[in-house]
Amino acid sequence: MMFFTSLPRVVLLLTLLLNASFTGFSQTKEKIVASDLTRIKQVGGIAISPDGKRAVYTVTTLEPAAEALEYEYRTHLWLVDLEAKTAPRAITRGTESASQAVWSPDGKSVAFVRAVKGKSQVFIMLLDGGEAWQLTDYKHGASGPQFSPDGRRILFSTGAAFSALMADSTLNPTKAGPTWSLEKAGFAKNEFLKKNTAKPNPDGTIEEIRAYLDKDVEDKKAKVINRLNFQGEASAGQELSFNHLLVIEVKEGAKPTPLTKGFYSYTGAAWSGDGKQIWFTARADSLLHPDRDTESRICVMNADGSGIRTVLVEKGRSFSQPTPSPDGQWLAFISSQAPVKSATLDQGHLGFLNLKAANAKYSINPFDRSPGNLKWVTLTFPKNKKEVGKVDYVYFTASSNGGVPLFRAVPAIDKVEQLSDFDSGVTDFDVLPNKVVFAKTEVINPSELYQADVLTKNAVKLSSHNDWVSKKALSLPEKRSFKNSKGQTIEYWIMKPTFAESGKKYPLLLNMHGGPTAMWGPGEASMWHEHQFFCAQGYGVVYANPRGSGGYGVDFMKANYRDWGTGPAEDVLRACADAAKETWADTSRQVITGGSYAGYLTAWIIAHDHRFKAAFAQRGVYELTTFMGEGNAWRLVPGYFGGYPWETEAKESMDANSPYSFVDKIKTPFLIKHGENDLRTGVIQSEMMYKSLKILGREVEYVRMPGATHELSRSGNPRQRIDRMLRIYEFFERYVGKK
């Protein structure tokens, strides 16, 4: 009786389960498309309130502009309750972005930065209600606000161009020029800076002619260049600029007081824990032109700007990111070899200095990765039943093995603890003695906010800014490795086509990173969309970190010295050959792409290997001796090739490593792209390559992006970023499109 009465219920339950299962199988997730680029929201700028109950952070979005197909970048502040774990809410909005938020010591307000009439200024917002009010109205702008420990003042920085500084009676009280030479030919002592009262006259005296020429410069009819580093990111003839530090009381109508003056730059400023001092970084040699001085020192001054003294300086080294512990016991910093001569290659290293020990010498932690975003926290531990011990930790992030983990270190102890994994990337964080709040990128979600304990355990997701990704089908990378010819472990990742069907073959894309010291992996944020897009379009993707990449230590980074082509090409091609063994890979339909240094490597490979049916290189370097003069990244030339083009041995190495030397060997259909305002690598590089291949009658196409800089694919015009992606895809489809 019981059996028969329960049977219908069992049948009904099984039917419901089967229907649910079939429904699940029939619901196909959407594929990633090009315009999904505009849906990605980036989390950053995290600051936890002093009481640990709330956190403020930034979200950067792409918002539709008035013009069709165009988008604008916007960054706004969000607030999250860390105890109630309610949904975060935006606390700024509008067309003007807001960023760089910091908490007041009492936790009642935040200071942040927003543009006013084209200049960044500091604002104050009370979080219990009310509109934000503008604290600074400084003529050169204000950024990087930091509350003093007592909350009464804010330290901020400003940047003044040379011409503005000459006329500034506050930052340059004498209105005289610098003591170091501006290197203007014929004026060793900067005599030309003396005010010329003559009227402009092209047919007059030498002084009148000089006044006429000065007027042409003023009216932008000419650019006069005497600097070594005259190339910016978007235009040449860059005027020198100087960074200064100021303080201002936190009250309406307050006027800032400059702490630094003159023709020098002061960066990386931080209050001491007691608020009596300010730490900062400055150039090492005050008598050298700023373009010549590649070393930096760490200094400290009294909170009123007096008593400046140098704490760390050493010939051939740079020191930066001074970060004092709250109790004033330790100074953490970053140090590296300065590029004071050719062939100087190094990464940042974590250092410590005991500030309370007499005649203490700094120490460098042996941790073989490049750290950043240093933050102190004091943790307490039970020493025994009666005593509690305190330990000062420095938390930081560092690119490593395809991810960006969070680490921590203790002064005077060589060990560094890794707190998070290699399969994700911590893009920003803040830490208190009982919690870490961090932004994380990973394959399943490009950016969200999390809270965890100080070991990053028991993580809780706090935001849902990119929940749209849950409706998308994604390709998950498979990590592999091998030993290269130098005995180094090369890590690489293979991503199969998102909708791969059994028995079908698909094209294989070798995608390479630039730098050459960049690093890719599941925890690297910038390639999330591009890799998923190509997998969604039916391409398998393989990417590797060849010798010379960052994230694997100094020796690995130096392994491509005078070997930009052959060795790294060997590594990426071996990874590609392994991916080509996948059952879904069509070896007859392989394509290759890369940007910047990887644009170089793309050209190098197709000049020496003919397995690829099409190639796309973007913002690349193809002829190293001209790159020495054309790009603002010119120091890579002496750094990696041990000299300059006029030095025989170095010249021979540059020629042997230049893809242009082998341009006649290129037979692969080739698409070349360059931003017209890209001065990091320079457009002549791509023009030479394109024109030469055109003369040779090869299949080549050249795309110039008006107004675009070297950063087009990461932070450029969104419409051009989408255009770039689609042009790669469209060009490859001409040669390896679906059969």
N, C-alpha and C positions, 0 to 999 in steps of 0.2 A: 504493500500500500504506500509506504513511504517512498519507495523507488519510483512508482508511477507518478506520484504527485510532484516529485522534485525533478523528474526528467525534463519537462518543458522548460523549467528554469535553467537547467544546464544547457539545453539546446539554444535557448535564447541568449545565454551568456556567451557561448561559443560563437554564435552568429554575430553578436555585437563585436566580439574581439576580432573575428575574421574581417568584418566590414571595416573596422578601424584600421586593420593592417593593410587591407587593399587600398583604402583611402590614402593612407600614408605613402604607399608606394606610388600612387598616381599623382601625388602632389610633387611636381618637379620644381626644384628651386630655380630662381632666375640666374642668368649669367651676368658676370661683371661686364659693364659696357664703358665706353670712353667717357661719357658724361658723369659716371659715378665719381670721377675725380672731384667734381664740385660738391659732392655730398660728404666728403671726409671732413670730420671735425677734429682738430688737434688740441689736446689738453696740455697745459704747461703752467709755468709761473706759480707754483704751489707755495703757500705760506700758511702754516698752522697757527692758530691764535695762541697766545701765551698760556691760557688755561687748558689748552688741548681739546676744547669742546667744539670748535669750528675750524674750517679751513676756507681760504679764498684761493681761487685759481683762475686761469684764463682759458678761454675756448676760442680758437681761431677758426673762422668759417669762410666760405666763399658765398657771397650773397649776390643775387641777380642785380645788374646795373640797369640804368635807364635805357642804355643802348642795347638793342637785341643781340643775343649771343654772348654778351659781355658779363663778367663777374668782377666783384670787388672783394678784397680781403678785409675782414673785420675781426677784431680781437676784443672780447669783452670779459668782464669779471663775473665770476660765479661764486656763490657762497653755499657751503654744505655743512649741515649739522652732523658732527661725527658721533654724537651720542644717540640722538634720535634716529639717525640714518634715514631721514626723510630725503625726498628727491631734491637735488641741488636746484638753486634758482639764480637767474641772472640778476645782478645788482647794478649793472650799467647797460646801456643800450644806445642806439642811435648810429649815425653815420661816422662819428669820430670814435676811433678805437680807444681802448683803455688797457693798460698793462702795468707791469712792475709793481704790483701791490705788496705792501708791507704793513704789518700790524703795529699799532701803538703798544707800548709796554702794558698799558692797563686793559688792552683788548677791546676798547670801546669804539675804535675807529681804525680805518686803514688809509694810508697814503698811496696814491697811484699816479701814473703819468698819462696825460692826454694832450693831444695837439691843439694849440690855439693859434690861429693865424699862421699856420705853417711851422710853429715852434712848439716843441714838447714843453709842458709845464706840469708842476706837481699840484695835485688836488687832494683834499681831505674829505673823507666821507664818514659820518657817524652812522654806525650800523644799527642803532636803535631807532633810526628814522631821520628824515630830512634829506635835502638835496646835497650833493657834493659841492664844496666850495673851493675856489682856486686860491692856492697858497702863494705860488710864485707867478710873477709876470716878468721873468728875466729876459733881457733883450737877446741873449745868445741861446736861450732855451734851458731847460732843466730836466735831468733824468737821473735814474738810479737812486731814488730817495731811500734814506735809512734813518729811522728814529734813533735819537740818543737814548741810552739806557734809562734816563729819567723821563723820557717822553716829551721834554720841553723844546727840543730842537730837531731839525732834520738836516742831515748831511746830504748834499746832492752834487752832481757834476754838470759841467757845461762845456760846450765845444765852441771855440772862437777861431774864425779864419784869420790868417795873418793880417790882412788889410784891416779887419775889424779890431784886432788886438792893437795895431799901431795907433788907432784913434781912441782906445779905451783908457780913460784916466783912472779907472779902478783896478783893472787887471794889469795895466801897464802905466803906472803913475807918471813916469818920466816921458812917456810917449816916444821913447828912443827905441831903436832896433835891437836885435839880439847881439850878444857878445861874440857868438860864433858866426862864421862867414856864411852868407847866403849863396856863395859860390857863383856870383854873377861875374862873368868874364871882364877883366879890366878894373874891377872894383873890389880888391881883396879885403878892404876894411868897411864894406857896405856904404861907401860914400854916396852912392846913388839914392840912399834913403833920405838925405837932407832935402828939406822942402824946396821945390823949384817954383819960384814965384813968376817965372817968365810966362808970357802968353804964347799959346801954340801958334807956330808959324813955320810952315814947311820950307820957307825961303829965308829964314832969319838966322840968328846966331846958333851955336851949338846947343845952348840952353833952351832956346825957343824950339829948335828941332826936337830936342828931347821931350819938351812939353807936348809937342804935337804927337810924338810917338806914344807918350803916356795916355793921351786922349784917345788914340786909336784902340789902345788896350781897354780903357774904361768903357768905350762904346762897342766893345766886342768885335772890332775889326781885325784884331790880331791877338795871338796868344804868345807870350814870351816865356820860354821854358829854360830854367837853369837847374832844376832839380834832377836828381838821379831817379827817384821814384815818381815820375811825372804822370804815370798811367793809373787812372782809377779803375773802377769796374765798368763804367759806361762812357767815360770821356777822358781825353788827355789834357795835360796842362793843369793838373790839380794844384790848387792853392794849399799851402801848408795850413794845418789846423792844430790847435793846442787845447788840451783838456785840462780844466781847472776845477778845484774843489771849493765849495761854499757851504755855509750853514745859514739856517734861517729859523727864527722862533716860530712855533706853531700857533700863530694867532693872525687874524685878519689884519691886513695893512702892514705886516712885517716886511722889512727889507733885508735881503741876504747880505752876509758878510763874507768876502773872499778870504780863503785860507791860504791860497797859493797865487802866485803872480808870475808874470814874465813869459818868455818864449820857451816854455818847457811844458811837458805833459805829465799829468799826475792821474793815475788810473788805479782800479782795483781797491778803492778805499773801503775801510772797515773800522767801526768803533772798537775800542778796547772794552772789555767787560764792565769796567768801572766808569766808562764815559769820559775819562780824563785824557785819553790819547786817540789818535787816528792813524791807522796804518795805511800805507799806499805803495804803489810801484812807480818808479821814475826811471828815466834814462840813466845809464851808468856814467857817461862822460858829457858833462855840461858844455864842453868846448867844441864838441863835434856837431856838424850838421845832423839833424834828426835822421836823415836818410842814410847816414854813414854809421850811426851808432846802433848796432844790432844787439847790444847787451842791455840788460836792465837790472835795477837794484831794488831792494825793499827798504823802505824808510818808515819812520814814525815821527809824529809831531804832537805837540800839545793840542788840546781841543780848540784853542784859539788861534792855531796856525803858527805859534812860536816854537822855537827849539827843535827845528827839523834836524834829524840825524839819520845817517845811514846805518842800517843793521846788518844787511847782507849784500855784499858785492864781491865779485871775483872775476878776474880776467878770463875771458872766454866762456863765461856762463851767463845765463839769464835767469832771473828770479821773478816769480809772479804769484798772483792769487794769495797775498798774505791773509791768513785767517787765524786770529788769536783765539785761544781757548777762553771761555767765559771767566775763569778764575785767574787769568793772566799768567799761567804757568808755562804754556806752550804756544809756539807759533808754528802752524802748518803752512806749507807753501808748495809751489811747483817749481822745479828747476830743470834746465836742459842746457846742452851746449849751444852757444850762440853761433850763428853762421858768420864768424869773423874771418874765415878763410874758405877757400874752395874745399869741397869734399867733406863738409861738416853736416852730418846727418844724425839726428837724434830725435827722441820723443820726450814728452814731459815725464818727470819723475817726482814722486811724493817725498817731501822733505820735512824735517822737524828741527826746531831750535828751542832749547830750554831757556826761557827768558829769565828765570830766577837763579840760574847757576852762573857763578862768576867765570868769565872767560870761556863760556861754553862754545863748542863748535857745532855747526849744523851737521845733521846726519841725513843720508839719502836711503830711503827704504828700498830693498832690492826688488820689490814688486815690479815685474817686467811688463807693465802696461802703462798707458798714458791716462792719468786720472784727471778728473775735473769736478766742479761743483762741490767743493769741500765744505762740510758742515760738522761742527762739533756738537756732541751731546755727552752729558755726564750721567753714567749709569751707576746705580748702587747695588751692591752684592753683600750678602751676609758673610762676614769674616769668621764669626763664631756665634755662640748663643747671645753674646752681649754686644758685639761690635758689628758695625756695618761699614764696608769699604766702598770707596768711590773710584771709578775708572773713567778717564776721559777718552772717548773714542772720536775719531774722525770718520764720518761717512762720506762716500764719494762714488761716482760711477766711472766706468772705463770700458771702452769697446774691447771686446774679447771673444774670439772664436765664434763669430757670427751673431753675437748678442751684445747687449749692453747691461751687464749685471750691476747690482748694487753691492759695494764692498764696504768694509770698515777696517780701521787700523788703530793701533795703540802706539803712542810715541815710545821710542827706545826699544820696541819689540819688532823684529823683522817680519813676523807673520802677518799676513793680510787675510781676513776672512771674506769669502765670497758668500753673499746672502741670497742672491737670486740666480736664475738659470741662464744658460746660453741661448735658449730658444725664444727669449723675449728681450725687450729692450726697455730699461727704465729711462724715460726721456726727461723726467724731472722729479724732484722729491723734496720733502721737508721731514725733519725728524725731531721728536721730543723723547724724554726718557721712557715713555710707555707706548710709543706708536711711531709708525712711519706712514706717511701719506705720499703716494707716488702715482705718476702717470706711466702707463705701460703700453707698448705696442707689441703685438703678436700676430701670428698668421690669421687667427680667427677674428681679430678685431684690431683695426689700426691704431686706436687711441681711446683709453678710458682711465678713470680715476679709481684708485684702490686705497684701502686702509689695511694695515697689518701690524703685528707686533714688531719689536725692534730687531727681530731675526727674520722679518718678512714672512713669518708663518701666520697661518689662519687669516689669509687675505680675504677681504670682503670688497666686492665691486660696488662702488658708490655712485657711478654715473651710467647713463645710457645714451650717450651722445651719438654713438655709431651703431645703434641697435638695428638699423636698416640692413646691416651686413648679415644678420641672421637669416634673412630671406634669400641670400645669395649663395650659389654653389661656389665652393672654393677648392683650389688645388693645394694639397699639403706637401711641403718639400720633404724629400728624403735625404738625410745627411750621409755622406760617404767621405772617405779619405784615402790617400795613398802617400807613399814616400817618393819625392822627386829625385832628380839626379844629384842634388846637393844633400840628400838625406833628410830633408825637411818634410814635415807632415803637411800635406795640402788638403784642406777641407773644401768640399764642394757639395752642392745640393741639386737634386733633380726633381722637377715638378712635371707630372704627367698632364696631358690635356684634361681639362676639367670634366668634359663629357665624353671621354674616350670610350669607344665601344670595342668589345673583344673582337679580335681578328682584323681590325682596321689599322692602317698605318697613318702616321701624322708627321708633319714637319717638325724639325728640332731647331730651336733657337739657342745659340750660345750668346749669353748676355754678360758683359764684363764691366767691372767698376773702374772708376778713374782714381785720381789721387797723385801719384800711384799708391799713396798710403791709406786710401779709403778701405773699408771693409764691408762686405755684404753678408747677410745671413737672415734667419727668421726674426731676429730682434733688431733689424735695421729698418727704420721707418720709411725712408724716402722711396723705396722700390715696391712698396706694398701693392699699389694700384697697377703699376706697369706689369709686374710679373703675373698678377691675377688676370689682367686684361688679356694678355697673350695666351694664357692657358685657356681662358674662356673662348678665345677665337679658334681653338683647335691646334695650338702649338704646344709642344713640350718645351720646357725651359730648363737650361742648365747654367748655373753660375758658380764661380769658384773664387777663392782668395789665393791668388798665386804669390810666389815670392815677391817681396816688396810691399805687400799689403800691411796695413796697420792691424792692431788687435792680436798680434802674435809675438810681440817683443821686438827689441832693438835689432838683434841679429837677423831676424826674419825680414824686418823692414829694410835693412841694408843689403839684402841678398841680390838686389837688382842694380847694384852700383856698376856703372858702365855696361849695363846689360838690361836695357829697357825692353828689348825685343825678343831675343832668342830664348832666354830662360823663362820669363813669364808666359810667352807663347807656348812653350813646351808644357807648362803646367795646365793652362786652360784647355789646350787641345787634348791633353790626356783625359781630362774630365769630360770633355765633349765626346771623345771616343768611347768612353764607358757608358755615357748616356745613350749613345747611338746603338748600344747593344740591347736596349729595352725592346720588348716585343712590339710595342706600339710605334717605335721610331722608324721613320723612313730615311734611310741613309742617303738616298738620292735627293732628299729635300732638306738640306741643312742650310741655315742662314746665321748671320753673325752681326752683332751690334755692340756699340760702346760709346761713351762720351768722355771728353777731356783726354786724360791719359789713355783711357780705353778707346777713344777715337783714334789716337795714335796706334794702339795695339791692334785695332781692327785693320787699319791700313797696312801695318807691318805683316799681319798674318796673311791677308789676301795677296800680298806681294811674294809670299814664300810658300803658300799652301793653297791648293785650288779645289778643296772639297766643297766649298760653300757656293750655293747657287745665287746668292745675293748678299750684299753687305750694306750696312748703314753706319756711318761715322758722324758724330756730332761734336761741335766745339773742340775739335781735335788739334793736336800738334803734329806736324808732319815733317818739318825741316828744323832741326835743333839749333843751327847757327842763327837763322833768322828769328826763331823764337826768343833767342837771347835778347834781341833788340825790340821785338814787337810786343811781348806780353808782360803784364805786371808780375807774373809768376816767374820772372826770368832767373831768380836765384836757384831754381831747380837745376839750371844748366851747370853752373860751377859745382853745385852740391852733389850732383849725380855723375858728372863727367870729369871732375877733378881739375877744372881750369876753364879757360875762355876760348872763344873761336880763333883768336890770334895766336894761341899757344899750340904748337904743332901736335903734341901728343893728344891733348884734349880735342883738338879739331878732328883728328883722325877718328877718335872714339865717337864724336858726334856724327860724323858722316857715316860711319859704319852702323850707327844705331838709328839713322833717319829713314823712315819709310820712303821719303821722297827720293833717296838715292836708288831706290828700286822701283820707281814709278812705272818704268817700262815693262816690269814683270807682272803688273796688275792686269788681270783679265776678267775678274769677277765683276758682274754688274754692280755698280757702286752709287749709292745715294749719299751726298755730303750735305750737312746742315751746319750753319753758323749764325749766331746772333750778330746783327750789324753793329751793336755797341759792346760786343764782347772784347774787352781789352785784357782779360786774364790770359787768353791764349792768342788772340789777335786774328782778324779775318784774313790777313794775307796768307796765313797757313792754308786755309781751305781754298782760297783763290788759286794759289800755286798748284795745288793738287788737282783741282777741277780743270783748270786751263790746260795743264799738261796732259791729262787723260783725254781731254777733248781733241787736242792736237794729235794724239796717238790713235784716235778713232775708236776709243773704248766706249762701252755702254756706261754713261755716267750722267747723273743729274745733280744739280746744285740748288739748294733752298736757302735763301737768306731771310732771317726773321727781323723785320724792321723794329728798332727800338729795344731789341732783346739783348740781355747781357749773358754772361756765362752761367748765371743761376736760373736760366729759363725753365728748365725741367723741374726745379724745386720750388721756386718762389716767383716765377715770372708771370706774365699776363696769362690768366687761366685759359683764355681762348687759344693762345699760342701753344700752351702746354698740351691742350687737347689736339690741336693741329699736328704737333710734333708726333704724338702717339699714333694718330691715324695715318700720317705719312709713312711711318715705319711699316705699319701693317699693310697699307695699300701697295707700297713698293715690293714688299716680300711676296704679296699675293700675285704680282705679275709673273713671278718665277717659280713659286712653289704652291700656288693656289690649289684649291681642292680639285682632285682629279675627277 
